[in-house]
């Protein structure tokens, strides 16, 4: 007897890797997600675990908006901001699908509006 599982017909599936977006948090995450998987040591005893992105709280200055912004940013995006030459260049030169953040898209829209007003 299998403890009643045979009569119910429950099947156990192997664990899969799921990706969860960090939609509930405001910040610039660049598409990085929480990952799930297994630790598999030498004894082959699998245990579930999660890998969390490295999120830091930083204060960045935006010359276009003329204000300091305190944002939650992954270290990967922080390196990209340094490479592109600042927060403004990162948001304006990066495609919307790569920003992948409602807050980032909102800041980009504010910067574009401010730039258009400055030109007129």
N, CA and C of each residue as an Amber inpcrd file, in Angstrom:
protein
   360
   0.8390000  -1.1700000   0.0000000   0.0000000   0.0000000   0.0000000
   0.8880000   1.2390000   0.0000000   0.5010000   2.2360000  -0.7560000
   1.3060000   3.4390000  -0.9180000   0.7650000   4.6080000  -0.1150000
   0.0880000   4.3510000   0.9470000  -0.4120000   5.4280000   1.7950000
  -1.5750000   6.1880000   1.1710000  -2.3050000   5.5630000   0.2870000
  -3.4590000   6.2070000  -0.3010000  -3.1700000   7.0200000  -1.5460000
  -1.8930000   7.1810000  -1.9220000  -1.5710000   7.9700000  -3.0990000
  -1.9470000   7.2580000  -4.3900000  -1.9000000   5.9430000  -4.4030000
  -2.2230000   5.2100000  -5.6180000  -3.6870000   5.3930000  -5.9950000
  -4.5610000   5.4590000  -4.9970000  -5.9770000   5.6170000  -5.3050000
  -6.2980000   7.0260000  -5.7970000  -5.5520000   8.0280000  -5.3620000
  -5.7960000   9.4040000  -5.7900000  -5.1690000   9.6550000  -7.1570000
  -4.0610000   8.9900000  -7.4270000  -3.3980000   9.1480000  -8.7110000
  -2.4630000  10.3420000  -8.7690000  -1.8590000  10.7280000  -7.6260000
  -0.9180000  11.8430000  -7.6140000   0.3880000  11.4340000  -8.2670000
   0.8890000  12.2850000  -9.1300000   2.1870000  12.0610000  -9.7450000
   3.1130000  13.1830000  -9.3200000   4.3190000  12.8340000  -8.9760000
   5.2980000  13.8530000  -8.5940000   6.1050000  14.2260000  -9.8120000
   6.1920000  15.5300000 -10.0660000   6.9910000  16.0170000 -11.1770000
   8.3560000  16.4390000 -10.6630000   9.3800000  16.3200000 -11.5020000
  10.6930000  16.8080000 -11.0650000  10.6730000  18.3250000 -10.9440000
  11.4920000  18.9090000 -10.0490000  11.5000000  20.3680000  -9.8850000
  11.9910000  21.0460000 -11.1580000  11.3910000  22.1620000 -11.4670000
  11.7770000  22.9290000 -12.6340000  12.3430000  24.2650000 -12.1870000
  13.0760000  24.9040000 -13.0600000  13.6180000  26.2200000 -12.7630000
  12.5830000  27.2560000 -13.1610000  12.1170000  28.0310000 -12.2170000
  11.1380000  29.0800000 -12.4770000  11.8180000  30.4280000 -12.3710000
  11.3900000  31.3610000 -13.1880000  11.9080000  32.7200000 -13.1370000
  10.7760000  33.6320000 -12.6910000  11.0270000  34.4040000 -11.6630000
  10.0430000  35.3530000 -11.1710000  10.5880000  36.7520000 -11.3660000
   9.8220000  37.5870000 -12.0080000  10.2230000  38.9740000 -12.1750000
  10.0510000  39.7080000 -10.8560000  10.8050000  40.7440000 -10.6920000
  10.7330000  41.5430000  -9.4760000   9.7760000  42.7070000  -9.7050000
   8.5710000  42.3980000 -10.2040000   7.6000000  43.4200000 -10.5630000
   7.0860000  44.1890000  -9.3530000   7.0050000  43.5250000  -8.2030000
   6.4090000  44.1710000  -7.0460000   7.3260000  45.2060000  -6.4110000
   8.5780000  45.2760000  -6.8270000   9.5180000  46.2390000  -6.2620000
   9.8170000  47.3290000  -7.2820000   9.9920000  48.5520000  -6.7890000
  10.3970000  49.6440000  -7.6580000  11.9070000  49.6860000  -7.7150000
  12.4420000  49.7390000  -8.9200000  13.8820000  49.8160000  -9.0760000
  14.2790000  49.4740000 -10.4950000  15.5830000  49.4760000 -10.7370000
  16.1350000  49.1180000 -12.0390000  16.8170000  47.7620000 -11.8960000
  16.2030000  46.7320000 -12.4690000  16.7290000  45.3800000 -12.3050000
  17.2570000  44.7880000 -13.6020000  16.9820000  45.3840000 -14.7360000
  17.5500000  44.9410000 -16.0010000  17.1780000  43.5290000 -16.3960000
  15.9980000  43.0740000 -16.0270000  15.5550000  41.7450000 -16.4240000
  16.0660000  40.6170000 -15.5490000  16.8020000  40.9290000 -14.4870000
  17.3000000  39.8970000 -13.5890000  16.1340000  39.3690000 -12.7530000
  16.1200000  38.0650000 -12.4890000  14.9930000  37.4590000 -11.7890000
  15.4750000  36.5590000 -10.6610000  14.5510000  36.2180000  -9.7820000
  14.8070000  35.2290000  -8.7390000  14.7670000  33.8550000  -9.3980000
  15.7610000  33.0220000  -9.1200000  15.7960000  31.6880000  -9.7080000
  15.6830000  30.6400000  -8.6130000  15.0860000  29.5170000  -8.9610000
  14.9190000  28.4120000  -8.0350000  15.5840000  27.1770000  -8.6210000
  16.1030000  26.3440000  -7.7520000  16.7350000  25.1130000  -8.2140000
  17.1070000  24.2370000  -7.0420000  18.0790000  23.3780000  -7.2490000
  18.5110000  22.4340000  -6.2260000  19.9840000  22.6030000  -5.9170000
  20.3480000  22.4110000  -4.6530000  21.7300000  22.1460000  -4.2890000
  21.9390000  20.6570000  -4.5140000  23.0590000  20.2890000  -5.0950000
  23.3110000  18.8720000  -5.3300000  24.7370000  18.5590000  -4.8840000
  24.9110000  18.2050000  -3.6090000  26.2530000  17.9200000  -3.1140000
  26.7390000  16.5350000  -3.5500000  27.8940000  16.1670000  -3.0480000
  28.5010000  14.8780000  -3.4080000  27.6090000  13.7050000  -3.0170000
  26.8350000  13.8600000  -1.9350000  25.9620000  12.7780000  -1.4800000
  24.7330000  12.6210000  -2.3710000  24.5370000  13.5240000  -3.3380000
  23.4150000  13.5090000  -4.2800000  22.0660000  13.7280000  -3.6060000
  22.0500000  14.2810000  -2.4000000  20.8060000  14.6030000  -1.7050000
  20.4080000  16.0190000  -2.1040000  19.3970000  16.1250000  -2.9670000
  18.9880000  17.4250000  -3.4870000  18.1670000  18.1880000  -2.4550000
  18.4780000  19.4610000  -2.3020000  17.6840000  20.3380000  -1.4390000
  17.3400000  21.5970000  -2.2280000  16.1100000  22.0550000  -2.0820000
  15.6480000  23.2260000  -2.8180000  16.3110000  24.5000000  -2.2820000
  16.5640000  25.4340000  -3.1870000  17.1120000  26.7200000  -2.7970000
  16.7390000  27.7660000  -3.8260000  16.9440000  29.0230000  -3.4820000
  16.7010000  30.1220000  -4.4070000  17.9680000  30.9520000  -4.5380000
  18.1200000  31.5390000  -5.7180000  19.2130000  32.4740000  -5.9620000
  18.5960000  33.8460000  -6.1330000  18.9510000  34.7710000  -5.2510000
  18.4030000  36.1210000  -5.2880000  19.3700000  37.0620000  -5.9900000
  18.8630000  38.0310000  -6.7440000  19.7570000  38.9990000  -7.3790000
  20.3930000  39.9230000  -6.3430000  21.5440000  40.4530000  -6.6770000
  22.2750000  41.3560000  -5.7860000  21.7190000  42.7670000  -5.9670000
  20.7940000  43.1500000  -5.0920000  20.1240000  44.4450000  -5.1840000
  20.7160000  45.3920000  -4.1500000  21.1180000  46.5690000  -4.6110000
  21.7000000  47.5840000  -3.7500000  20.8550000  48.8580000  -3.8350000
  20.8120000  49.6130000  -2.7600000  20.1440000  50.9070000  -2.7580000
  21.2100000  51.9800000  -2.9650000  21.0760000  52.7430000  -4.0440000
  22.0720000  53.7610000  -4.3810000  21.3670000  55.0860000  -4.6600000
  22.1070000  56.1650000  -4.5180000  21.6100000  57.4910000  -4.8630000
  22.3560000  57.9570000  -6.0950000  21.6040000  58.2400000  -7.1590000
  22.1870000  58.6610000  -8.4290000  21.6400000  60.0340000  -8.7910000
  22.4970000  60.8490000  -9.4070000  22.0850000  62.2010000  -9.8100000
  21.6960000  62.2020000 -11.2760000  20.6020000  62.8760000 -11.5880000
  20.1400000  63.0240000 -12.9600000  20.2340000  64.4920000 -13.3590000
  21.1650000  64.8380000 -14.2630000  21.2710000  66.2360000 -14.6900000
  20.0300000  66.7290000 -15.4440000  19.3770000  65.8570000 -16.1910000
  18.1960000  66.2780000 -16.9500000  17.0480000  66.6230000 -16.0060000
  16.8110000  65.7630000 -15.0180000  15.7500000  66.0280000 -14.0490000
  16.1980000  66.9870000 -12.9510000  17.5200000  67.1920000 -12.8570000
  18.1400000  68.0790000 -11.8630000  17.7490000  67.6840000 -10.4360000
  17.8820000  66.3890000 -10.1420000  17.5960000  65.9030000  -8.7870000
  18.3360000  64.5950000  -8.5240000  18.5020000  64.3080000  -7.2310000
  19.0800000  63.0350000  -6.8110000  17.9540000  62.0250000  -6.6570000
  18.1830000  60.8140000  -7.1480000  17.1870000  59.7510000  -7.0750000
  17.7600000  58.5940000  -6.2700000  17.0350000  58.1440000  -5.2730000
  17.4310000  56.9590000  -4.5200000  16.6830000  55.7750000  -5.1040000
  17.4400000  54.8360000  -5.6820000  16.8590000  53.7120000  -6.4110000
  17.4040000  52.3940000  -5.8990000  16.6150000  51.3510000  -6.0790000
  17.0970000  49.9870000  -5.8520000  17.5710000  49.4650000  -7.2000000
  18.8420000  49.0680000  -7.2590000  19.4840000  48.7230000  -8.5230000
  20.2770000  47.4380000  -8.3450000  20.2540000  46.5680000  -9.3500000
  21.1370000  45.4020000  -9.3090000  22.5490000  45.8540000  -9.6750000
  23.5290000  45.1030000  -9.2250000  24.9170000  45.4700000  -9.5120000
  25.2010000  45.3920000 -11.0130000  24.5050000  44.5200000 -11.6970000
  24.6630000  44.4130000 -13.1500000  24.2340000  45.7110000 -13.8360000
  23.1000000  46.2610000 -13.4310000  22.6240000  47.5220000 -13.9990000
  23.5330000  48.6660000 -13.5730000  24.0510000  48.6250000 -12.3550000
  24.9500000  49.6740000 -11.8850000  26.2210000  49.7330000 -12.7340000
  26.7430000  48.5730000 -13.1140000  27.9080000  48.5410000 -14.0160000
  27.5500000  49.1100000 -15.3840000  26.3410000  48.8130000 -15.8520000
  25.9110000  49.3320000 -17.1450000  25.7310000  50.8440000 -17.0920000
  25.2180000  51.3650000 -15.9860000  25.0700000  52.8160000 -15.8170000
  26.4420000  53.4800000 -15.8720000  27.4330000  52.8950000 -15.2030000
  28.7950000  53.4390000 -15.2550000  29.3500000  53.3960000 -16.6730000
  29.0920000  52.3080000 -17.3800000  29.6070000  52.1410000 -18.7450000
  28.9980000  53.1670000 -19.7000000  27.6980000  53.4270000 -19.5520000
  27.0140000  54.3530000 -20.4620000  27.2450000  55.8110000 -20.0830000
  27.7820000  56.0800000 -18.9050000  28.1200000  57.4440000 -18.5330000
  27.0820000  58.1480000 -17.6830000  26.3260000  57.4170000 -16.9040000
  25.3670000  58.0490000 -16.0040000  23.9650000  57.5050000 -16.1860000
  23.1130000  57.8470000 -15.2360000  21.7360000  57.3590000 -15.2290000
  20.9640000  57.8440000 -16.4520000  21.1450000  59.1160000 -16.8230000
  20.4080000  59.6680000 -17.9620000  20.7530000  58.9390000 -19.2550000
  22.0450000  58.7610000 -19.5090000  22.4560000  58.0570000 -20.7240000
  21.9850000  56.6120000 -20.7190000  22.0140000  55.9660000 -19.5550000
  21.5390000  54.5840000 -19.4730000  20.0690000  54.4950000 -19.8720000
  19.2390000  55.3560000 -19.2950000  17.8110000  55.2810000 -19.5770000
  17.4780000  55.7080000 -21.0000000  18.1610000  56.7290000 -21.5170000
  17.8360000  57.2370000 -22.8470000  18.3910000  56.3590000 -23.9660000
  19.5180000  55.7050000 -23.7420000  20.1480000  54.9110000 -24.8010000
  19.7650000  53.4330000 -24.7710000  19.1190000  52.9900000 -23.7110000
  18.7420000  51.5850000 -23.5860000  17.3220000  51.3870000 -24.0890000
  17.0980000  50.2800000 -24.7910000  15.7670000  49.9650000 -25.2960000
  14.8210000  49.7020000 -24.1290000  13.5410000  49.9810000 -24.3550000
  12.5360000  49.8040000 -23.3060000  12.4610000  48.3540000 -22.8310000
  12.5860000  47.4110000 -23.7380000  12.4830000  46.0000000 -23.3320000
  13.6640000  45.5740000 -22.4560000  14.8030000  46.2450000 -22.5870000
  15.9580000  45.9080000 -21.7550000  15.9190000  46.6030000 -20.3990000
  15.2050000  47.7150000 -20.3000000  15.0470000  48.3710000 -19.0010000
  14.1670000  47.5040000 -18.1130000  13.0770000  46.9990000 -18.6730000
  12.2130000  46.0060000 -18.0160000  11.7950000  46.4050000 -16.6070000
  11.4360000  47.6560000 -16.4270000  11.0260000  48.1320000 -15.1080000
  10.0350000  49.2720000 -15.2870000   8.8810000  49.2040000 -14.6120000
   7.9320000  50.3200000 -14.7130000   8.5270000  51.6450000 -14.2410000
   9.3110000  51.6030000 -13.1760000   9.9480000  52.8250000 -12.6710000
  10.9430000  53.3820000 -13.6840000  11.7360000  52.5100000 -14.2850000
  12.7080000  52.9420000 -15.2840000  12.0530000  53.5740000 -16.4950000
  10.9470000  52.9850000 -16.9540000  10.2360000  53.5350000 -18.1050000
   9.5870000  54.8740000 -17.7600000   9.1080000  55.0060000 -16.5270000
   8.5150000  56.2680000 -16.0860000   9.5750000  57.3710000 -16.0330000
  10.7660000  57.0500000 -15.5010000  11.8500000  58.0370000 -15.4530000
  12.3030000  58.4220000 -16.8590000  12.3560000  57.4400000 -17.7500000
  12.7530000  57.7170000 -19.1300000  11.7530000  58.6630000 -19.7870000
  10.4730000  58.4450000 -19.5540000   9.4400000  59.3050000 -20.1310000
   9.5600000  60.7340000 -19.5950000   9.8140000  60.8700000 -18.2830000
   9.9960000  62.2040000 -17.7000000  11.1900000  62.9180000 -18.3300000
  12.2790000  62.1730000 -18.5550000  13.4730000  62.7690000 -19.1510000
  13.2180000  63.2130000 -20.5830000  12.4910000  62.4090000 -21.3530000
  12.1940000  62.7770000 -22.7340000  11.3160000  64.0260000 -22.7890000
  10.3300000  64.1250000 -21.9010000   9.4610000  65.3030000 -21.8560000
  10.2660000  66.5330000 -21.4750000  11.1480000  66.3860000 -20.4870000
  11.9670000  67.5140000 -20.0220000  12.9210000  67.9900000 -21.1220000
  13.4740000  67.0220000 -21.8990000  14.3550000  67.3790000 -22.9980000
  13.6030000  68.1350000 -24.0900000  12.3730000  67.7080000 -24.4020000
  11.5750000  68.3860000 -25.4250000  11.2290000  69.8020000 -25.0030000
  10.9260000  69.9740000 -23.7150000  10.6180000  71.3220000 -23.2140000
  11.8470000  72.2220000 -23.2540000  13.0240000  71.6470000 -23.0010000
  14.2550000  72.4270000 -23.0120000  14.6220000  72.8730000 -24.4300000
  14.2890000  72.0720000 -25.4280000  14.5950000  72.4150000 -26.8190000
  13.7060000  73.5480000 -27.3110000  12.4560000  73.5710000 -26.8670000
  11.4950000  74.5930000 -27.3390000  11.7540000  75.9190000 -26.7450000
